[in-house]
């Protein structure tokens, strides 16, 4: 009995239910129902965005959330098809299989899901979740904004009825403007009306309901049903008016039933060709998932295990591949809806997946006359919130380098493509980091009168020693900034003939690489040749551990490595006094 109890306590879902108590299961059931209402039309819409049949979106909403529920550390993350990953899938499949929907392309989507899952699972096993931090927040923000723009333009063909080829932002706009005379009015009406209703059903509807006396939580829940209500209403109208008779594009027949686990994709071609796309899908999906999971967990003072999330998302994607579906991740909008609806544990995800399964088995025939324009409207409204203009302006005002990375990524994604845009953003952010740290801030310090504090002489009224230069380097010392530090210090020594000692305050230095060490060794020799002694102060333990075994460390150990700036000041002040006697 004890072994069974210990084993069950290792399952996050069991632990979550125990901690929350069975009294909250009703909250989970309600949240699961609300999330399913949103997920059913979204799942089909994101499958369409990926160039896949709508049932693959439903399949991706059944098995993966259940797998995540038993492994993941987030209590509110709603796993399933997401817009950005769907666009990346569409891009990868179009490159390798063309723009036509074929069985090979459908198998390619499963390969992408399997590769994405395997990559995430390996990262989780080796506990390297920190590697994804190479995608900075500005780059991720620019990427999602650029992807949202590209997604919106990609839906123009479904909203207008014009058969546009998949392409970049400018190619799509130019093609649309040249073929505007082919506009299909019924399609446009379905699309525009759906977009309008979905926008009005968000905050405006909730505010109206609250004004009419409906409770805030109930008003929000009612507004979340808008996508499914819009889908049902549009389907009824299209069916009653015999939509196919006047050329309205509809979803068509969707097979009934649950996905049958299969492994045929394992022997299919395309694994090597699709691997680069899978790597980027894995990185973006993980960062997006963990970001929203951390935000929601913080609201209830809960914690997220980043490495467990890697394993959970990896297993979820592998399950998606086996279940005949596309790559999955934690969706931002669905997770927020799940959280706001009161989800306390991942039992809500099991409820959601069960309801989607019921729809897949019994009700797919009902969606035959669902207009493609309505699914496009759901996509447009869902991704529009990813364009964060205010956040971008805040980043620009705070740090121009980060702002450049953000806007460059946001422009590169719709112009050059998903993968190229993301790689440009990551590369640019790293280059800007190297540029920024290659010119470190260095301050000349003096002692605040009557205290043991040392501050920048250009910012405070301080005391200085006439033959001593105290310099604080506000950056790690490494190959990119070694030359700048050396030039700065040599220039200071060359312009002051009375200088006898230079103290490097190392309080901000966490690391010295071999290039910087060589620079410091040469610098000490150059100083000694001019009669100047180099000192270190406030060297951190890990840095000192490495320096202690070097020629420089042994050379400075003779009273030239000081515990603090105060100790260096007092020692050198005493030498000056003794020399003047």
C-alpha positions in Angstrom: 0.0 0.0 0.0 2.8 2.4 0.9 4.5 1.8 -2.4 1.4 2.5 -4.3 0.9 5.7 -2.3 4.5 6.9 -3.0 4.2 6.1 -6.7 0.9 8.1 -7.0 2.4 11.0 -5.2 5.0 11.3 -8.0 2.3 12.0 -10.5 1.7 15.8 -10.6 -2.0 15.4 -11.4 -2.6 13.3 -8.3 -0.6 15.7 -6.2 -2.5 18.7 -7.5 -5.9 17.1 -6.7 -4.8 16.2 -3.2 -3.5 19.7 -2.5 -6.6 21.4 -4.0 -9.1 19.0 -2.5 -12.1 17.4 -4.2 -14.2 20.4 -3.5 -12.5 22.2 -6.4 -13.3 19.4 -8.9 -16.5 21.3 -9.9 -14.3 24.3 -10.8 -12.1 22.1 -12.9 -15.2 20.6 -14.7 -16.6 24.0 -15.5 -13.2 25.3 -16.7 -12.8 22.1 -18.8 -16.2 22.7 -20.4 -15.5 26.4 -21.2 -12.0 25.6 -22.6 -13.5 22.9 -24.8 -16.0 25.3 -26.2 -13.1 27.5 -27.2 -10.8 24.7 -28.3 -13.2 22.9 -30.7 -13.4 25.7 -33.3 -9.8 26.8 -32.6 -8.5 23.3 -33.1 -10.1 23.1 -36.5 -9.1 26.6 -37.4 -5.4 26.0 -36.5 -5.4 22.8 -38.5 -6.6 24.8 -41.5 -3.9 27.4 -40.8 -1.3 24.6 -41.0 -2.8 23.3 -44.3 -4.1 20.2 -42.7 -7.6 18.7 -42.5 -9.8 19.9 -39.6 -9.9 16.6 -37.8 -6.1 16.8 -37.2 -6.8 19.8 -35.1 -9.4 17.9 -33.1 -7.0 14.9 -32.7 -4.3 17.3 -31.4 -6.8 18.4 -28.7 -7.5 14.9 -27.3 -4.5 12.8 -26.5 -1.8 15.5 -25.9 -3.7 17.4 -23.2 -4.3 14.1 -21.3 -0.6 13.1 -21.5 0.4 16.6 -20.3 -2.1 16.5 -17.5 -0.3 13.5 -15.9 3.3 14.9 -16.4 3.2 18.7 -16.5 3.9 21.0 -13.6 1.5 23.7 -14.6 -2.0 23.5 -13.2 -3.7 25.7 -15.8 -1.7 25.4 -19.0 -4.0 24.3 -21.8 -2.1 22.2 -24.3 -3.1 21.8 -27.9 -2.7 23.3 -31.4 -1.5 26.9 -31.3 -1.4 29.6 -34.0 2.3 30.3 -34.3 3.3 26.6 -34.3 0.6 25.9 -36.9 2.0 28.6 -39.2 5.5 27.1 -38.8 4.1 23.7 -39.7 2.4 25.2 -42.7 5.7 26.8 -43.8 7.7 23.6 -43.3 5.2 21.4 -45.2 4.8 23.9 -48.1 8.6 23.9 -48.6 8.9 20.1 -48.6 5.6 19.0 -50.0 4.3 21.9 -51.9 1.1 23.9 -51.2 -1.3 21.0 -51.9 -2.8 19.0 -49.1 -1.5 15.4 -49.6 -1.2 12.3 -47.6 2.6 12.8 -47.6 2.1 16.3 -46.1 -0.2 14.9 -43.4 2.5 12.3 -42.5 5.0 15.2 -42.5 3.0 16.9 -39.8 3.2 13.8 -37.7 7.0 13.6 -38.3 7.2 17.2 -37.1 5.3 16.4 -34.0 7.4 13.4 -33.3 10.7 15.3 -33.8 9.5 18.2 -31.8 8.5 15.8 -29.0 11.8 13.9 -29.1 13.9 17.1 -29.0 11.9 18.5 -26.0 12.1 15.2 -24.2 15.9 15.0 -24.7 16.3 18.5 -23.4 14.2 17.5 -20.4 16.2 14.4 -19.7 19.5 16.3 -19.9 17.9 19.2 -18.0 19.0 21.9 -20.4 15.9 24.0 -20.3 18.0 27.1 -19.8 19.3 26.9 -23.4 16.0 28.4 -24.7 16.9 31.6 -22.9 18.9 32.4 -26.0 15.5 33.6 -27.4 15.3 36.9 -25.6 11.9 38.4 -24.7 12.3 41.2 -27.3 13.0 38.7 -30.0 10.1 36.5 -28.9 7.8 39.5 -28.8 8.9 40.6 -32.2 8.6 37.0 -33.5 5.1 36.6 -32.3 4.0 40.0 -33.6 5.6 39.3 -37.0 4.0 35.8 -37.1 0.6 37.3 -36.2 0.9 39.7 -39.1 1.8 36.8 -41.4 -1.0 34.7 -40.1 -3.6 37.4 -40.6 -2.4 38.0 -44.2 -2.4 34.3 -44.9 -6.1 34.2 -44.1 -7.0 36.8 -46.7 -7.8 34.1 -49.2 -10.3 32.5 -46.9 -11.9 35.8 -45.9 -12.1 37.1 -49.5 -12.6 33.9 -51.5 -9.6 34.8 -53.7 -7.4 31.8 -54.3 -4.1 33.4 -53.3 -0.8 31.4 -53.2 1.0 31.1 -49.9 3.9 33.7 -49.8 5.5 36.4 -47.8 3.7 39.6 -46.6 4.4 41.8 -49.6 3.8 39.0 -52.2 0.4 38.3 -50.6 -0.6 41.9 -50.5 0.4 42.6 -54.1 -1.3 39.5 -55.3 -4.5 40.4 -53.4 -4.5 44.0 -54.8 -4.1 42.7 -58.4 -6.9 40.2 -58.0 -9.4 42.3 -56.0 -11.9 41.9 -58.8 -12.2 38.2 -58.0 -13.6 39.0 -54.5 -16.4 36.6 -53.5 -19.0 38.7 -51.8 -20.7 35.9 -49.8 -17.4 34.8 -48.4 -16.4 38.3 -47.5 -19.7 38.8 -45.7 -19.4 35.6 -43.6 -15.8 36.6 -42.8 -16.4 40.2 -41.8 -19.5 39.5 -39.8 -17.7 36.7 -38.0 -14.8 39.0 -37.2 -17.1 41.7 -36.0 -19.1 39.4 -33.8 -16.0 37.8 -32.3 -14.5 41.2 -31.5 -17.7 42.4 -29.9 -18.0 39.2 -27.9 -14.8 39.8 -26.1 -14.7 42.8 -23.6 -17.7 44.7 -25.0 -20.1 41.8 -24.4 -18.7 41.1 -21.0 -19.1 44.8 -20.0 -22.6 44.9 -21.4 -23.6 41.8 -19.4 -22.1 43.2 -16.2 -24.0 46.4 -16.8 -27.2 44.3 -17.1 -26.5 42.8 -13.7 -24.8 39.6 -14.7 -21.9 38.5 -12.3 -18.4 39.4 -13.6 -17.3 35.8 -13.8 -20.5 34.6 -15.5 -20.2 37.5 -18.0 -16.6 36.5 -18.9 -17.6 32.8 -19.3 -20.6 33.7 -21.6 -18.3 35.8 -23.7 -15.9 32.9 -24.1 -18.6 30.9 -25.8 -18.7 33.3 -28.7 -16.5 31.3 -31.1 -18.6 28.2 -30.8 -21.8 30.1 -31.0 -20.5 31.9 -34.1 -19.5 28.6 -35.7 -22.9 27.1 -35.0 -24.8 30.1 -36.3 -22.7 30.4 -39.4 -23.0 26.7 -40.1 -26.8 26.7 -39.8 -27.1 29.7 -42.1 -24.7 28.2 -44.7 -26.6 24.9 -44.6 -30.0 26.5 -44.9 -28.9 28.7 -47.8 -27.2 25.8 -49.6 -23.8 27.5 -49.5 -22.1 25.3 -52.0 -24.6 26.4 -54.6 -23.2 30.0 -54.6 -19.6 29.1 -54.3 -19.0 29.4 -50.6 -16.0 27.3 -49.4 -17.0 25.1 -46.5 -15.1 22.6 -44.4 -16.8 19.6 -45.9 -16.9 16.0 -44.6 -14.9 15.4 -41.4 -14.4 11.7 -40.5 -16.2 10.5 -37.4 -14.2 8.7 -34.7 -11.2 8.9 -32.5 -7.6 8.8 -33.9 -6.2 5.2 -34.0 -2.7 5.1 -32.7 -0.3 4.4 -35.6 3.4 4.2 -36.2 3.6 4.2 -40.0 5.1 7.7 -40.0 8.3 6.2 -38.4 9.2 4.6 -41.8 8.2 7.6 -43.9 10.6 9.9 -45.7 11.3 13.5 -44.6 12.8 13.1 -41.1 16.1 14.8 -42.0 14.6 17.5 -44.1 12.0 18.5 -41.5 14.5 18.4 -38.5 15.5 22.1 -38.7 11.9 23.2 -38.7 11.2 20.9 -35.8 14.0 22.4 -33.8 12.5 25.9 -34.1 9.0 24.7 -33.4 10.2 23.0 -30.3 12.0 26.1 -29.1 9.2 28.5 -29.8 6.5 26.2 -28.5 8.4 25.6 -25.3 9.2 29.3 -24.6 5.5 30.2 -25.3 4.2 27.5 -23.1 6.6 28.1 -20.2 6.0 31.9 -20.4 2.3 31.7 -20.0 2.6 28.8 -17.4 4.9 31.0 -15.2 2.5 34.0 -15.5 -0.5 32.0 -14.4 1.4 30.1 -11.7 2.6 33.4 -10.2 -1.0 34.6 -9.8 -1.6 31.7 -7.3 2.0 31.6 -5.9 2.7 28.3 -7.5 5.9 27.2 -9.2 6.8 25.7 -12.6 9.5 23.1 -13.1 11.1 24.1 -16.4 12.7 20.8 -17.0 9.6 18.9 -16.2 7.8 21.1 -18.7 10.3 20.0 -21.3 9.5 16.4 -20.7 5.7 16.9 -20.5 5.6 18.9 -23.7 7.9 16.4 -25.3 5.6 13.4 -24.4 2.6 15.4 -25.5 4.0 16.0 -28.9 5.0 12.3 -29.3 1.5 11.4 -28.3 0.2 13.8 -30.9 2.3 12.1 -33.6 1.1 8.7 -32.6 -2.5 10.0 -32.6 -2.1 11.3 -36.2 -2.0 15.0 -35.3 0.3 18.0 -35.5 2.8 19.6 -33.1 1.2 21.1 -29.9 2.1 23.6 -27.2 0.5 25.6 -24.4 -1.9 28.1 -25.9 -1.9 31.6 -24.4 -5.5 32.5 -24.9 -6.9 29.0 -24.0 -4.7 28.8 -20.9 -5.9 32.2 -19.7 -9.5 31.2 -20.4 -8.9 27.9 -18.5 -7.4 29.9 -15.5 -10.1 32.5 -15.5 -12.8 29.9 -15.6 -11.5 28.5 -12.3 -9.2 25.6 -13.2 -7.3 24.4 -10.1 -5.7 21.2 -11.5 -5.1 19.5 -14.8 -8.3 17.5 -14.3 -9.8 20.4 -16.3 -7.6 19.4 -19.3 -9.0 15.8 -19.1 -12.5 17.2 -19.1 -11.7 19.3 -22.1 -10.1 16.4 -24.0 -13.1 14.2 -23.2 -15.6 16.7 -24.6 -13.5 17.2 -27.8 -13.4 13.4 -28.2 -17.2 13.3 -27.9 -17.4 15.9 -30.6 -14.9 14.0 -32.8 -16.9 10.8 -32.4 -20.5 11.9 -32.7 -20.8 15.5 -34.0 -18.3 16.1 -36.9 -21.1 15.7 -39.4 -22.6 18.9 -38.0 -19.6 20.9 -39.2 -19.9 20.0 -42.9 -21.3 23.4 -43.8 -19.0 25.4 -41.6 -17.6 28.2 -43.8 -13.8 28.4 -44.1 -14.2 32.2 -43.7 -15.5 31.7 -40.2 -12.5 29.6 -39.2 -10.3 32.3 -40.7 -12.1 34.9 -38.6 -11.4 32.9 -35.5 -7.8 32.7 -36.4 -7.5 36.4 -37.1 -9.2 37.5 -33.9 -7.2 35.0 -31.8 -3.8 36.1 -33.2 -4.5 39.8 -33.3 -3.9 40.1 -29.6 -0.3 38.8 -30.2 0.6 42.1 -31.8 1.9 43.9 -28.8 2.5 47.5 -29.9 2.5 49.1 -26.4 5.0 46.5 -25.2 7.2 47.0 -28.2 7.3 50.8 -27.5 8.1 50.3 -23.9 11.1 48.1 -24.8 12.2 50.7 -27.4 12.1 53.5 -24.8 14.0 51.4 -22.2 16.7 49.8 -24.4 17.2 50.8 -28.1 19.3 47.7 -28.8 16.5 45.4 -27.6 14.1 47.6 -29.5 16.1 47.1 -32.7 16.1 43.3 -32.2 12.3 43.3 -31.6 11.4 45.4 -34.7 14.0 43.7 -36.9 12.5 40.3 -36.0 8.9 41.6 -36.4 9.8 42.8 -39.9 11.9 39.8 -40.9 9.3 37.1 -40.1 6.6 38.3 -42.5 9.1 39.4 -45.2 11.7 36.6 -45.1 9.7 33.8 -43.5 9.2 32.2 -40.1 12.5 30.3 -39.7 14.7 33.0 -41.3 13.0 35.7 -39.3 13.5 33.9 -36.0 17.1 33.1 -36.7 17.8 36.7 -37.7 16.2 37.8 -34.4 18.3 35.4 -32.3 21.5 36.2 -34.2 20.9 39.9 -34.0 20.2 39.8 -30.2 23.4 37.9 -29.6 25.4 40.4 -31.8 23.9 43.3 -30.0 24.7 41.7 -26.7 28.3 41.2 -27.8 28.4 44.9 -29.0 26.9 46.1 -25.7 29.3 44.2 -23.5 32.3 44.9 -25.7 32.1 48.5 -24.5 31.7 48.1 -20.7 30.9 50.9 -18.4 34.0 51.8 -16.4 33.8 54.3 -13.5 36.7 56.1 -11.7 35.8 55.9 -8.0 36.5 58.0 -5.0 35.6 57.7 -1.3 32.5 59.4 0.1 33.7 61.7 2.9 33.4 60.1 6.3 32.2 56.7 5.0 33.5 53.5 3.6 31.5 53.8 0.4 33.1 54.4 -3.0 31.2 56.1 -5.8 31.7 57.5 -9.3 33.7 60.8 -9.2 31.5 62.2 -12.0 28.3 61.7 -10.0 29.3 62.4 -6.4 31.5 64.7 -4.3 34.3 62.2 -3.2 37.8 62.2 -1.9 40.6 60.7 -4.0 44.3 59.7 -3.4 46.6 61.8 -5.6 48.6 58.9 -7.1 46.0 56.2 -7.0 43.4 55.4 -9.7 40.5 53.2 -8.6 38.5 51.9 -11.5 35.3 49.7 -11.4 34.7 47.6 -14.5 30.9 47.0 -14.7 31.0 43.8 -16.9 32.5 40.4 -17.1 35.9 40.4 -18.7 36.0 38.3 -21.9 37.4 38.3 -25.4 34.9 40.9 -26.7 35.8 43.6 -24.3 39.4 42.8 -23.3 40.8 45.3 -25.8 38.4 48.1 -24.8 39.4 47.7 -21.1 43.1 47.6 -21.9 42.9 50.7 -24.1 40.9 52.6 -21.4 43.4 51.8 -18.6 46.5 52.4 -20.7 45.1 55.8 -21.8 44.4 56.8 -18.2 48.0 55.8 -17.1 49.6 57.5 -20.1 47.9 60.8 -19.3 48.8 61.0 -15.6 52.5 61.1 -14.9 52.0 61.1 -11.1 50.1 57.8 -11.1 51.7 55.1 -9.1 48.9 52.6 -8.5 45.8 51.4 -10.4 43.2 49.5 -8.4 40.7 47.4 -10.4 37.5 47.0 -8.4 36.1 43.6 -9.5 32.8 43.6 -7.7 30.8 43.4 -11.0 33.1 40.8 -12.6 31.7 37.3 -12.4 34.0 35.7 -15.0 37.3 36.3 -16.6 38.0 34.2 -19.7 41.5 33.3 -21.1 41.6 36.2 -23.5 40.9 38.7 -20.7 43.4 36.9 -18.4 46.1 37.3 -21.1 45.2 41.0 -21.4 45.5 41.5 -17.7 48.9 39.8 -17.6 50.2 42.0 -20.4 48.6 45.1 -18.7 50.5 44.3 -15.5 53.8 44.1 -17.3 53.1 47.3 -19.2 52.2 49.1 -15.9 55.4 47.8 -14.2 57.5 49.1 -17.1 56.1 52.6 -16.4 56.5 52.3 -12.6 52.8 51.7 -12.0 51.5 48.8 -9.8 48.2 47.0 -10.5 45.9 46.0 -7.7 42.7 44.0 -7.5 39.9 44.6 -4.9 36.6 42.8 -4.1 37.4 39.8 -6.3 34.5 37.3 -6.1 35.3 33.8 -4.7 34.8 31.8 -8.0 36.9 34.3 -9.9 39.6 34.2 -7.3 39.6 30.4 -7.3 40.6 30.5 -11.0 43.1 33.4 -10.6 44.9 31.8 -7.7 46.5 29.2 -9.9 47.6 31.7 -12.7 50.9 33.6 -13.0 48.9 36.9 -12.6 47.2 35.7 -9.4 50.5 34.5 -7.9 52.1 37.8 -8.9 49.4 40.0 -7.3 49.2 37.9 -4.2 52.0 39.9 -2.5 49.7 42.5 -0.9 48.1 43.6 -4.2 44.8 41.7 -3.9 42.6 43.5 -1.4 39.4 42.4 0.3 37.6 45.6 -0.4 38.0 49.0 -1.9 38.3 50.3 1.7 41.2 48.0 2.4 42.9 49.0 -0.8 42.5 52.7 0.0 43.9 52.3 3.5 46.9 50.2 2.3 47.8 52.7 -0.4 47.1 55.7 1.7 49.5 54.3 4.3 52.2 53.8 1.6 51.7 57.4 0.4 52.1 58.7 3.9 55.2 56.6 4.6 56.7 57.8 1.3 56.2 61.4 2.2 57.9 61.1 5.6 
